Amino acid sequence: MTRQRILVIEDDVDIARVVRAYLEHEGYSVDLAHDGLDGLQKALVDPPGLIVLDWMLPGLDGIELLGRLRGSLATPVIMLSARGEHEDRIEGFRSGVDDYVPKPFHPPELVARVQAVLRRSGIEQDDETVQAGDLCLDLQKQKAVVAGQNIPLTPLEFELLRILALHPGRVFRRNELLDRVWGRDFVGVDRVVDVHIFKLRQKLEGGNGRSLIETVRGVGYRFSEETL
């Protein structure tokens, strides 16, 4: 699947960098703008697949930027704002945003919203299933099937498995899995990843001796390429 280019217009440099890091982890190309006028110019000169737009911007606020943008482009827009009251959300949607995410926000949720808006817009279509040997993941229904048998997984277990199975052979460090599944605000230790991987293996392998998820000693975990 070809990932889209995302334009993030956000004056808080730290927030912009976090959003870019999470989107780039998912394969998106990300451009940044830190004020409204620069963001508008970048959007018009080289239209992106989607815009993540802060409301409170210097030079030109998000609502005014959106009004100018909508006269030229139909690019999907997700609004970020510390203004999370119902009236603010209604104003955002009436101004033409496709989704509204109040601050503070959970970066993995923002990524999921980006993916959902792109799918709804018909710009990007995720593969609905991941097939690896006897394992089949239905990404839409969040179901895992091994050799025709449905495997009940918790949402966290499914997300762990999804990330690993989408990148067979790639080694993920424990702290990277923590960031991507639990989020960077999670207060915990690497051990939580080990516990969930252990439970995943129990459910997936059923005592047959095959290891779908391999341990890379001293580093982390990877999904076995031998299953493909």
C-alpha positions in Angstrom: 0.0 0.0 0.0 1.3 3.5 -0.9 1.2 5.8 2.0 0.1 9.4 1.6 2.0 12.6 2.4 0.7 14.4 5.5 1.0 18.1 6.3 1.1 18.9 10.0 0.4 22.5 10.8 1.2 23.0 14.5 3.0 25.8 16.2 4.1 23.7 19.2 7.3 22.2 17.9 7.4 19.3 20.4 3.8 18.3 19.5 4.6 18.5 15.8 7.7 16.3 16.2 5.7 13.7 18.1 3.0 13.6 15.5 5.5 13.4 12.7 7.4 10.5 14.5 4.2 8.4 14.9 3.0 9.0 11.3 6.4 8.2 9.9 6.4 5.0 11.9 3.4 4.0 9.9 5.1 4.8 6.6 3.7 8.3 5.9 5.8 11.2 4.5 5.3 14.2 6.8 5.8 17.9 6.2 5.7 20.4 9.0 4.5 24.1 9.2 4.5 26.1 12.4 2.3 29.0 11.5 -0.9 29.5 9.5 0.5 31.4 6.6 3.3 29.0 6.0 0.9 26.1 6.3 -1.5 27.6 3.8 1.2 28.2 1.3 2.6 24.6 1.6 -0.9 23.2 1.2 -1.7 25.2 -1.9 1.7 24.8 -3.6 2.0 21.1 -3.1 -1.4 19.6 -1.9 -0.9 16.8 0.6 -3.1 13.7 1.0 -4.3 15.0 4.4 -3.7 17.9 6.8 -3.4 17.8 10.6 -4.3 21.3 11.6 -4.0 23.1 14.9 -6.7 25.7 15.7 -4.7 28.3 17.5 -1.9 29.3 15.1 0.1 32.5 14.8 -0.4 34.6 11.7 -3.6 32.8 10.6 -5.7 30.6 12.8 -6.9 27.2 11.8 -10.5 28.1 11.1 -9.5 31.0 8.8 -6.9 28.9 7.1 -9.4 26.2 6.5 -11.8 28.7 5.0 -9.2 29.8 2.5 -8.1 26.3 1.8 -11.6 25.0 1.1 -12.0 27.5 -1.8 -9.2 25.7 -3.6 -8.8 22.2 -2.2 -10.9 19.3 -0.9 -8.0 17.9 1.1 -9.2 16.0 4.2 -8.4 17.9 7.4 -8.2 16.7 11.0 -8.4 19.6 13.5 -6.3 19.5 16.7 -7.3 21.9 19.5 -7.2 22.6 23.2 -10.7 23.9 22.6 -12.6 20.7 23.3 -16.1 22.0 24.2 -19.1 20.8 22.1 -19.6 24.3 20.7 -16.0 24.4 19.5 -16.3 20.9 17.8 -19.5 22.0 16.1 -17.7 25.1 14.8 -14.9 23.0 13.5 -17.1 20.6 11.7 -19.2 23.4 10.2 -16.0 25.0 9.0 -15.2 21.8 7.0 -13.0 19.6 9.1 -13.3 15.8 8.6 -12.4 14.9 12.2 -11.7 16.8 15.4 -9.2 15.7 18.1 -9.1 17.7 21.3 -5.8 18.2 23.1 -4.2 16.6 25.0 -4.5 13.6 22.7 -3.1 10.0 22.5 -0.7 9.9 19.4 -1.7 6.3 18.4 -5.3 7.4 18.4 -4.5 10.3 16.1 -2.7 7.9 13.7 -5.8 5.7 13.7 -8.0 8.7 12.9 -5.7 9.7 10.0 -6.0 6.2 8.6 -9.8 6.2 9.0 -10.2 9.6 7.4 -8.1 8.6 4.4 -10.1 5.4 4.0 -13.4 7.3 4.2 -12.1 9.8 1.6 -11.2 6.9 -0.7 -7.6 8.2 -0.9 -6.0 5.2 0.8 -7.2 1.7 1.2 -5.7 -0.6 3.8 -5.3 -4.2 3.0 -8.2 -5.9 4.9 -6.3 -9.0 5.8 -2.7 -10.1 6.6 -1.9 -13.7 5.7 1.2 -15.4 7.1 1.3 -19.2 6.8 -1.6 -20.6 8.8 -2.3 -17.2 10.4 -4.9 -14.8 8.9 -5.6 -11.4 10.5 -8.8 -9.5 9.6 -7.8 -5.9 10.3 -11.3 -4.5 10.0 -12.9 -7.0 12.4 -9.8 -7.4 14.5 -10.0 -11.2 14.3 -7.1 -13.7 14.3 -7.5 -17.1 12.7 -4.9 -19.9 12.8 -5.5 -23.0 10.7 -9.2 -22.1 10.4 -9.6 -21.7 14.2 -10.6 -18.3 15.6 -8.2 -17.1 18.3 -9.6 -14.8 20.9 -7.2 -11.9 21.5 -7.5 -8.8 23.6 -7.2 -5.4 21.8 -3.6 -5.0 23.0 -2.7 -8.5 21.9 -4.2 -7.9 18.5 -2.4 -4.6 18.1 1.0 -6.2 19.1 0.4 -9.0 16.6 -0.7 -6.6 13.8 2.4 -4.6 14.1 4.7 -7.6 14.1 2.9 -9.4 11.3 2.9 -6.4 9.0 6.7 -6.3 9.3 7.9 -9.9 9.1 11.6 -10.2 9.9 11.9 -6.7 11.3 13.2 -6.6 14.9 11.2 -4.4 17.3 12.8 -3.3 20.5 10.6 -3.6 23.6 10.5 0.2 24.1 9.4 0.7 20.5 6.5 -1.7 21.0 5.6 0.1 24.2 5.5 3.4 22.4 3.4 2.1 19.5 0.9 0.0 21.4 0.6 1.6 24.8 1.7 5.1 23.8 4.5 7.3 25.0 2.6 8.5 28.0 2.4 4.9 29.4 4.0 4.6 32.8 5.3 1.1 33.0 8.3 -1.2 32.3 9.4 -3.3 29.3 8.2 -6.4 31.2 4.7 -5.7 30.1 5.7 -6.4 26.5 7.2 -9.7 27.5 4.0 -10.8 29.4 1.8 -10.0 26.4 4.1 -11.7 23.9 4.1 -14.8 26.2 0.3 -14.8 26.2 0.2 -14.3 22.4 2.4 -17.3 21.8 0.3 -19.5 24.0 -2.8 -18.6 22.1 -1.3 -18.7 18.6 0.9 -21.8 18.8 -1.2 -24.1 20.8 1.7 -26.3 21.8 2.7 -27.2 18.3 6.2 -26.1 18.7 6.1 -23.4 15.9 7.2 -20.0 17.0 5.4 -17.3 15.0 7.0 -14.6 17.2 10.7 -15.0 17.7 12.8 -13.6 20.5 16.0 -11.7 19.4 18.0 -12.0 22.6 19.0 -8.7 24.2 17.0 -6.7 21.6 13.3 -7.6 21.3 10.9 -9.5 19.0 10.2 -10.2 15.4 7.6 -12.0 13.4 9.1 -15.1 11.7 9.7 -14.8 8.0 9.5 -18.6 7.7 5.7 -18.4 8.1 5.4 -16.5 4.8 
